[in-house]
């Protein structure tokens, strides 16, 4: 399980994020998950950006293939099915609420921001709003922390265990 604080972000990581996103990444405080080749998969982002804006999405999914896979699931209306499951399964709802608390605790290590107090990402703790956000959290925190993120990853066409980067680099 990856938990803050993260090692310092390297210039190579920032260059990889820029390539992945097509723009410079903002407020990166660490790489929370990596592809098996070493490229960033999830960036951890400061809760307040340099321009003063609050930014609740602490775990930001950056890997192009992973983001495409989550977009495909969202387009297939998977979120509706997951929301139905969440409403019907008390154990799942409890685990998802705990994922929300874990997310907030991780972000709090990088500062508290009044404007986003109690707000995590992806619809947590009561609904599924963004598979990108919950999958990013699942990748950063490790299996078993975010059950909806784990489920989205399992249902997707992308796997963190297989490199499909267009520009793989040596890990390490």
N, C-alpha and C positions, 0 to 999 in steps of 0.2 A: 504494500500500500504506500502510495506517495503522499506525504503530508508536508506542509510548509514547515520551516522555510526551505526554499529551493536553492540549489547552487546558483551562483551568478550566471546571468544569460550571456552567452558569448556573441561576438560579432558574427560568427558563422550561423548561430541560431537566428539572429535577427535578419540576416540575409536570406536564410531559408524561409522564415515567416513572410518576409516581403515577397518572395517568389510565390509562395503558396496563396497569399491573400491578394496579390496584385497591387499592394500598397504597403507602406510602412505599418508595422504593428504598433499600437499605442499602449503605453503603460505596462509593458511586459515585466513581470517580476520573477518569472521562472518558466521553465518548460516542465509541465506537469505530467506529460506522457510522451513517449517517443515511438516511432516506427522501429521495427527490428533492425533497420539499416542505420538508425541514429537520428533521422530527421525528426523535427518536432511534429507531434500529432495534436497536442493540447497545450496552449499557452495559458499560464496563470497571469491574470491582469489585475493591476492595482484597483482597489475599490474607488479611488478618486484619481482621475486622469490629470496629467500635467496642466491642462487648461482649466482645472477646477471642477469638471463635470463628474458627477457620480457615475459609477460603472458597476452595476450589480453582477454582470456575468464574469465571475472570477475565473472559471474554467471555460476557455474559448476553444472550440474545436477548429483546427486550422488545416488539417490534412485534406487535400482536395478529394481524394477517393472516399474518405470517411464522410465528408460533408455531402458529397453527391449521393452516397448510400442513404444517409439520413433524409435527404430531400426526396429521394425515391419513396422511402417509407411514408413520409408525410403526405406525398401526393397520392399514395394508395389508401389514405384515410386510416392509417394504423393508429393515429392518435385517438380517434373516436373509439376504436376497439380497446385501447389501453385505458382510456377514461372510464369506459363501461366496466372493465375489470377492476379498476381502482375503486369504483363506487360499490361494487358487489363483494369485494374481498377485504375484510377488515384486517387481516394479517398483512396483506400487500399494502394497504393504506398506512398501517402503522410503520412498516419498513420504509415506505416512501417519506413519511414524516421524519423519521430518523435520518434519512439521507439529507433532507432539507437542513436539519440541525447540524449535521456534519459539514455540509457546504458552508453554512454561516460561520462555523467555528474555524474552518480553514481560512476563509476570507478575513476574518477578524484579526488574524495574525499579521495582516498588512494594513490594518487601520479600521476604525469605525467611521462610518459615514451616516450621519443622521437621516439624510434623504432616502437612503435605501435600507435602513434598519429593518430587520426581519424579512427582507425580500431576498430570495436566493435567485433561482433561474429556472427556466423550463416549465413553469407552472407549479413547482413544488411549493407547498406540501400537499395541495389538495387536487390538482389536476395536471394533465399532461398537455403542455402548450408548445414545447419546442424539443424535438428529439435531438437536435444538435447539442443543446445545452445539457440534457440529461446523459447523453452518450459521452460527452466531454467529461462530465463529472465521474461517470463510471470508469472511464479510462484512467483518469487521474487518481481516483481513490482506490481502484482495484475491485475485483469481483466481490459481490456480496454487500457492497455499501449502498448502491443505488439500484434497486431492483428493476425499475423501469428502464434506466439506462442500460443495464445488463441485458434486458429483454430486447431492446432496440438493436443492440450490437449483435445479439444472437440471430435476430431475424434479418439482419442486413446482408448485403452482398459483399461487404468489406470485412476483413479480419485484421486485427492488430498483430496477428502472428505471421502475416504474409506481406512482404514488401511489394508495393505496386507504384512506388515513387517514380516519377519521370526523371529525377535527378538524385539517385541514391548516393549517400556518402558513407564513408567508413564510420562505424560506431566508435565512440570512445573519446 
